[in-house]
Structure formats: C-alpha cells, structure tokens
Amino acid sequence: MVTNDNYNDMLDEEEDDIIILKSADGEEVEFVEIAGINLNGKFYAILQPVELLEGMDEDEALVFEVVRGADGEDSFNIELDDDIIDAVFTEYNRLLDEAE
C-alpha cells in the first residue's frame, strides 16, 4: 500500500470506474479505478477500495498489474514489488503535474 494525497481529489471524477475483484477467500471487493499507467511495457492500475480494507487508510491505494488473458479478459494481479509500486506512483504524479 502506498499513500498518495491526490486520490481523494480524483475520486469524484472516477466514481463510474468500479472494478470488482475477488479476495483470496472469495469475497467480492469493489475498487475505484484511480488511474491506469503504462510502464516499461506493462500496464498497471491504481485501485482504491470503495470500502476501507483492514489496515488501510482513506488516502491509500493498491497497484495491480493488468494482464490480458488468452480469452481477452483482463486479470488484476496485486503488485508487491516496492520498486515497481514506487515507479508507478512516480509516473502517476508526473502525469498529474503535466495535466495541471
């Protein structure tokens, strides 16, 4: 989990982008898509849970690598590598600064 103060500002604009993923125990969890980031030939999604997950603060989000399967369906694999997570958020912040 990585903190970014810009998430709450973005939530109002992104409320239509709900993604439902299943947790390890099979429970459905709704996420708001904050951003999609292309980085080093891979695509990552920054997702924030609609309902706060245990151990998370309101201004935290998760990074998932999005992989297109042979069936054309996307799968979301949580990213655990801190270097990749940091790089995704660095690119996200760069794009936000560029948009301003």
C-alpha positions as CSV (number, residue, x, y, z in Angstrom):
1,M,0.0,0.0,0.0
2,V,1.2,3.4,-0.9
3,T,-0.1,6.7,0.2
4,N,-0.9,9.5,-2.3
5,D,-2.7,12.7,-1.2
6,N,-4.2,13.2,-4.7
7,Y,-6.6,10.1,-4.5
8,N,-9.4,11.8,-2.7
9,D,-9.4,14.7,-5.2
10,M,-9.6,12.2,-8.1
11,L,-12.4,10.0,-6.6
12,D,-15.3,12.3,-7.6
13,E,-14.2,12.2,-11.2
14,E,-13.7,8.4,-11.3
15,E,-16.7,7.1,-9.5
16,D,-18.0,5.4,-12.6
17,D,-14.9,3.2,-12.9
18,I,-15.8,0.5,-10.4
19,I,-13.9,-2.8,-10.6
20,I,-15.0,-5.8,-8.7
21,L,-12.2,-8.3,-7.7
22,K,-12.3,-11.4,-5.5
23,S,-10.2,-11.6,-2.5
24,A,-8.2,-14.7,-1.6
25,D,-11.1,-16.0,0.4
26,G,-13.6,-15.5,-2.5
27,E,-15.2,-12.3,-1.1
28,E,-16.0,-9.7,-3.8
29,V,-14.3,-6.3,-3.2
30,E,-15.2,-3.1,-5.1
31,F,-12.5,-0.8,-6.2
32,V,-12.5,2.6,-7.8
33,E,-10.0,2.9,-10.6
34,I,-7.8,5.9,-9.9
35,A,-5.5,5.6,-12.9
36,G,-4.1,3.3,-15.5
37,I,-0.3,3.6,-16.0
38,N,1.8,2.2,-18.8
39,L,5.3,1.5,-17.5
40,N,8.1,-0.5,-19.1
41,G,5.8,-2.3,-21.5
42,K,3.3,-3.3,-18.8
43,F,0.0,-1.9,-17.7
44,Y,-0.8,-1.1,-14.1
45,A,-4.0,0.0,-12.4
46,I,-4.1,2.1,-9.3
47,L,-7.1,1.0,-7.4
48,Q,-8.7,2.2,-4.2
49,P,-11.2,0.1,-2.3
50,V,-14.7,1.6,-2.1
51,E,-15.0,0.4,1.5
52,L,-11.9,0.7,3.6
53,L,-10.0,-2.5,3.9
54,E,-8.5,-3.6,7.2
55,G,-5.1,-2.0,7.7
56,M,-5.6,0.7,5.1
57,D,-6.1,4.5,5.5
58,E,-8.5,6.5,3.4
59,D,-5.8,8.0,1.3
60,E,-4.1,4.7,0.3
61,A,-4.5,2.7,-2.8
62,L,-3.1,-0.5,-4.3
63,V,-1.2,-1.2,-7.5
64,F,-2.2,-4.1,-9.7
65,E,-0.6,-5.4,-12.9
66,V,-3.3,-5.8,-15.5
67,V,-2.7,-8.9,-17.7
68,R,-4.8,-9.7,-20.8
69,G,-5.6,-13.4,-20.9
70,A,-5.9,-15.6,-24.0
71,D,-9.7,-15.3,-23.6
72,G,-9.5,-11.5,-23.9
73,E,-10.4,-11.0,-20.2
74,D,-8.2,-8.8,-18.0
75,S,-6.8,-10.2,-14.8
76,F,-5.6,-8.0,-11.9
77,N,-2.5,-9.2,-10.1
78,I,-1.6,-7.3,-7.0
79,E,1.9,-5.8,-7.2
80,L,4.1,-6.5,-4.3
81,D,7.5,-5.2,-5.5
82,D,8.1,-1.8,-3.8
83,D,10.3,-0.6,-6.6
84,I,7.6,-1.1,-9.2
85,I,4.9,0.4,-6.9
86,D,7.1,3.5,-6.4
87,A,7.8,3.7,-10.1
88,V,4.0,3.5,-10.9
89,F,3.2,6.3,-8.4
90,T,6.1,8.4,-9.7
91,E,4.7,8.2,-13.2
92,Y,1.2,8.9,-11.9
93,N,2.4,12.0,-10.1
94,R,4.3,13.1,-13.2
95,L,1.2,12.8,-15.4
96,L,-0.9,14.7,-12.8
97,D,1.7,17.5,-12.8
98,E,1.8,17.5,-16.6
99,A,-2.0,17.8,-16.7
100,E,-2.0,20.9,-14.5
